[in-house]
Amino acid sequence: MDTYARLAELPLRIDAQSYAAHTRDTSSGFTRTTTEIILTGQGHEGRGEDVWTDPDDHAHYADGLIPSLVGEWTIGTLSERLDRGDFFPDPADPNGPRFRRWGLESAALDLALRQAGVSLAQAVGRTSGPIRFVQSVRLGDPSDASVLAGRLAQYPGSSFKLDPVDDWDDDLVERIAQMGPDVVAVLDFKSLYHGTIVDTVPDPALYRRCLRAFPRALIEDPELAGATGAEVLPVIDRVTWDAPLHSVDDLLALAHAPRVVNVKPCRFGSLRALTAFYDHCDAHGIAMYGGGFFELSVGRGQIQYLASLFHPDGPNDVAPGGYNDPIPPDGLPRTPLSPPDPMEPGFQYTA
């Protein structure tokens, strides 16, 4: 039985919907805005989070532009209702509706599970595992290895997902490499982003420097063409993808067939697309790890829950939210996180 079939027939009654805005400064130098979606029915409450990156689009909630979902549904019929596409007026980017849909469907799933009195683990028939996580950190502008050294002093044994940028010279890379062979778990080259604050220009010298210094790190979203591609091809088994993946079809269309991929639920939009991707990777022996989008409320716990079920041992970029603060507080949970309570109804998890 495929995973979505286990969820699609869950009954769901929605009596009301409301929203709560969240904002926070991040370690990547920008202010994050998200919207928490709250669905209520039969004395229960289900929550999800729209983590789309354009803060202007979050005004749709306060402006009353989100259609009502009040009524009787199943998870499957509610998803079919969302197919109509009127929940995101005039999208400038095709990714925006997927992110909003994920917030709505995850809130609906949380509510349906609570109304049924079952946990997500019970519903999908899987056992949760302890959740390994890495910290996603930018090293400042200009880049400074002491940022990483400070994190390691505060939380010894941590590992990281880092974004190499053009000022990573030989000295900085060597200083990071000397911190330990497992400190850098993922190098995210972000070559597929265009018109964003995280855009990078592929530089073969930077690729060569990083790939040699961190031989155990996964190589995420590299540029495979030209001179940078020549640096990557000898270590192609380390290559993983994130930004182009929204469905199984996207995975099958890749020029490089990866052995491991980054699965960000909000990129997929629907539960059907996400669970089909999980099932495909399981069936074909493709390892996975999870990623997030600076979730500020329940969305972070939900991607941690999914990581515990489908890829607990990967270098999951799902650290508790405090690690995304410019200066993390003391006393945060350390990796691995304890698995969710397998008997707690709903689709919620707090580390």
C-alpha positions in Angstrom: 0.0 0.0 0.0 1.5 3.3 -1.0 2.0 6.0 1.7 -0.6 8.4 0.3 -3.3 5.8 0.1 -2.9 5.4 3.9 -3.7 9.1 4.3 -6.1 10.0 1.5 -9.3 8.5 3.1 -8.8 10.1 6.5 -12.1 12.0 7.3 -11.8 15.7 8.1 -14.2 18.3 9.4 -13.2 22.0 9.3 -15.4 24.4 11.3 -13.1 27.5 11.1 -9.7 28.7 9.8 -7.4 31.4 11.1 -3.8 32.6 10.7 -0.9 33.9 12.7 2.0 35.8 11.3 5.6 35.2 12.5 8.8 37.1 11.9 12.4 36.6 13.1 15.9 37.7 12.1 18.1 34.9 10.9 21.8 33.9 10.8 21.7 34.4 7.0 21.2 38.2 7.4 17.6 38.7 6.6 14.2 38.9 8.4 12.0 35.9 7.9 8.2 36.1 7.6 5.9 33.0 7.7 2.2 32.4 8.3 0.8 29.8 10.6 -2.4 28.2 9.4 -4.9 27.1 12.0 -7.8 24.8 11.2 -10.3 23.8 13.9 -13.1 21.2 14.0 -14.8 18.9 16.4 -13.0 20.3 19.3 -9.5 19.8 17.7 -7.0 22.1 16.1 -4.7 21.4 13.3 -1.7 23.6 12.3 0.6 24.1 9.4 3.0 26.8 8.2 3.2 28.7 4.9 7.0 29.3 4.5 7.0 31.0 1.1 9.9 33.5 1.0 8.2 36.6 -0.3 6.8 38.5 2.7 4.4 40.6 0.5 2.5 37.4 -0.4 1.8 36.7 3.3 -0.5 39.7 3.2 -3.0 37.6 1.4 -4.0 36.0 4.7 -4.8 39.3 6.5 -6.5 40.7 3.3 -9.0 37.8 3.3 -7.8 36.4 -0.1 -7.7 32.8 1.1 -10.9 30.8 0.2 -12.8 29.0 3.0 -12.1 25.4 3.6 -15.0 25.0 6.1 -16.9 21.7 5.5 -16.6 18.0 5.4 -13.7 16.4 3.5 -11.2 13.6 3.4 -7.5 14.4 3.0 -7.9 13.3 -0.6 -10.9 15.5 -1.5 -9.5 18.5 0.2 -6.3 18.1 -1.9 -8.5 17.9 -5.0 -10.1 21.2 -3.9 -6.7 22.8 -3.7 -6.0 21.7 -7.3 -8.2 24.5 -8.4 -5.4 27.0 -7.7 -7.4 29.9 -6.3 -5.5 29.9 -3.0 -2.6 32.0 -4.3 -3.8 35.1 -6.3 -1.6 35.9 -9.3 1.6 34.1 -8.4 4.7 35.7 -9.8 6.7 32.5 -9.0 5.4 28.9 -9.5 6.9 27.9 -6.2 4.7 30.2 -4.1 1.5 28.1 -4.6 3.4 24.9 -3.7 4.6 26.4 -0.4 1.2 27.7 0.5 -0.4 24.4 -0.4 2.0 22.5 1.9 1.0 24.8 4.8 -2.7 24.1 4.1 -2.3 20.4 3.6 -0.1 19.9 6.6 -2.6 21.7 8.8 -5.4 19.6 7.4 -3.4 16.4 8.0 -2.7 17.5 11.6 -6.4 18.1 12.2 -7.6 14.9 10.5 -5.1 12.8 12.5 -6.3 14.4 15.8 -9.9 13.9 14.9 -9.1 10.2 14.2 -7.1 9.9 17.4 -4.0 8.5 15.6 -0.4 9.7 15.1 1.3 10.3 11.7 3.5 7.3 12.5 0.5 5.1 13.0 -1.3 6.4 9.9 1.6 5.6 7.6 2.7 2.4 9.3 6.3 3.5 9.9 8.6 3.6 13.0 10.2 6.9 14.0 14.0 7.0 14.6 16.3 9.5 16.4 16.7 12.5 14.1 20.3 13.4 13.1 20.5 17.1 12.2 23.1 19.5 11.0 23.3 23.3 11.4 22.9 25.5 8.3 25.2 28.5 8.8 26.5 31.4 6.8 29.9 32.7 7.8 29.2 36.4 7.6 30.2 39.0 5.1 33.1 38.8 4.7 33.2 35.1 5.5 34.9 34.4 8.9 35.8 30.9 10.1 35.5 32.0 13.7 31.7 31.9 13.2 32.0 28.1 12.9 34.5 27.8 15.6 32.2 29.7 18.0 29.3 27.3 17.1 31.6 24.3 17.8 32.7 25.7 21.1 29.1 26.2 22.1 27.9 22.9 20.8 30.8 20.4 20.5 30.4 17.6 18.0 28.1 19.6 15.7 28.3 19.2 11.9 27.2 21.8 9.3 25.6 22.5 6.0 27.6 25.4 4.5 27.2 27.6 1.4 30.6 28.3 -0.2 30.8 31.8 -1.6 33.4 33.7 -3.6 35.5 35.0 -0.7 36.3 31.4 0.6 40.0 31.6 0.0 42.6 28.9 0.7 43.2 30.1 4.2 39.5 30.1 5.3 38.9 26.7 3.7 42.0 25.2 5.5 40.9 26.7 8.8 37.5 25.0 8.5 39.0 21.7 7.4 41.3 21.7 10.4 38.2 21.7 12.7 37.6 18.0 11.9 36.8 15.6 9.1 33.0 15.5 9.9 32.4 19.1 10.6 31.2 19.8 7.1 28.4 17.4 6.1 27.0 19.3 3.0 28.4 21.9 0.7 25.5 23.7 -0.9 26.7 25.5 -4.1 23.3 26.9 -4.9 24.0 27.1 -8.6 20.3 26.8 -9.5 19.2 30.0 -7.7 18.7 33.1 -9.9 17.6 36.5 -8.7 17.8 35.8 -5.0 20.0 36.9 -2.1 21.8 33.6 -2.2 22.8 33.5 -5.8 26.3 32.4 -6.6 28.5 32.5 -9.7 30.1 29.1 -10.4 33.8 29.3 -9.8 36.0 26.3 -10.7 38.7 27.4 -8.3 36.2 27.5 -5.4 34.8 24.1 -6.3 38.3 22.6 -6.5 39.3 24.1 -3.2 36.2 22.9 -1.4 35.9 19.4 -2.9 39.5 18.6 -2.0 39.3 20.1 1.5 36.1 18.3 2.5 36.2 14.8 0.9 33.3 13.5 3.0 30.9 16.3 2.3 27.9 15.9 0.0 27.8 18.4 -2.9 24.4 20.0 -3.3 23.1 21.7 -6.4 26.5 22.2 -8.2 27.0 23.5 -11.7 27.7 20.5 -13.8 28.5 22.4 -17.0 31.9 23.8 -18.1 34.9 24.1 -15.9 33.0 23.7 -12.6 31.5 20.5 -14.0 34.9 19.2 -14.7 35.8 19.6 -11.0 32.6 17.8 -9.9 32.5 14.8 -12.3 35.3 12.8 -10.7 33.3 12.9 -7.4 29.8 12.6 -9.0 28.7 10.0 -6.4 28.8 12.8 -3.8 26.4 15.0 -5.7 22.9 15.6 -4.4 20.0 17.9 -5.5 17.5 20.1 -3.8 16.2 23.1 -5.7 15.0 21.3 -8.8 13.0 18.6 -7.0 9.2 19.1 -6.7 8.1 15.6 -7.9 9.2 12.1 -8.9 9.2 13.4 -12.5 11.8 16.1 -11.6 14.0 13.4 -10.1 13.8 11.2 -13.2 14.5 14.2 -15.5 17.9 14.9 -13.8 20.9 14.4 -16.1 22.7 12.9 -13.1 21.0 10.1 -11.3 21.8 10.8 -7.6 22.3 8.3 -4.8 21.1 10.8 -2.2 18.7 13.8 -2.4 17.5 16.6 -0.2 13.7 16.5 0.3 12.1 19.7 1.3 8.4 19.1 1.8 7.3 22.6 1.1 8.8 22.4 -2.4 6.4 19.5 -3.2 3.2 21.3 -2.2 0.9 18.3 -1.9 1.0 15.3 0.3 0.5 13.1 -2.7 3.6 14.5 -4.5 5.7 14.3 -1.3 4.8 10.8 -0.3 5.1 9.5 -3.9 8.7 10.9 -3.8 9.4 9.1 -0.5 8.0 5.9 -1.9 10.0 6.1 -5.1 13.3 6.8 -3.3 12.6 3.9 -0.9 11.9 1.5 -3.8 15.0 2.5 -5.7 17.5 2.7 -2.9 18.0 6.5 -3.1 19.0 7.9 0.3 17.3 11.0 1.6 17.9 13.9 4.0 15.5 16.7 4.9 15.7 20.4 4.6 13.7 23.4 5.7 13.0 27.0 4.9 13.6 28.9 8.2 10.3 27.7 9.6 9.3 29.8 12.6 6.4 27.8 14.1 4.9 24.3 13.7 6.5 23.8 10.3 9.9 23.0 11.8 8.5 20.3 14.0 6.6 18.8 11.1 9.7 18.4 8.9 11.5 16.9 11.9 8.7 14.4 12.3 8.9 13.5 8.6 12.7 13.1 8.9 12.2 10.7 11.8 10.0 8.5 9.7 11.7 8.6 6.3 15.4 9.5 6.7 16.4 9.9 10.4 20.1 9.1 9.7 20.7 11.7 7.0 22.4 15.0 7.4 19.0 16.6 8.0 18.9 20.4 7.8 16.1 20.4 10.3 17.9 21.8 13.4 15.7 23.3 16.1 14.8 26.8 15.3 17.2 28.4 17.8 20.1 27.3 15.7 18.8 29.7 13.0 19.3 32.7 15.3 22.3 35.0 14.5 23.6 33.9 17.9 22.1 30.6 19.1 21.0 30.5 22.7 22.6 28.0 25.1 20.7 24.9 26.1 19.3 23.9 22.7 18.6 20.2 22.0 21.6 18.4 20.5 21.7 15.9 17.7 20.2 13.4 17.5 16.7 14.5 18.5 14.5 12.0 20.3 11.9 10.5 18.0 8.3 11.7 18.3 5.9 9.9 20.6 4.5 7.2 18.3 1.1 7.3 20.1 0.6 11.1 20.2 -2.3 12.0 17.8 -1.6 14.5 15.0 1.3 15.8 12.9 3.2 17.8 15.5 6.6 17.5 17.1 8.5 19.6 19.5 12.2 18.8 20.1 
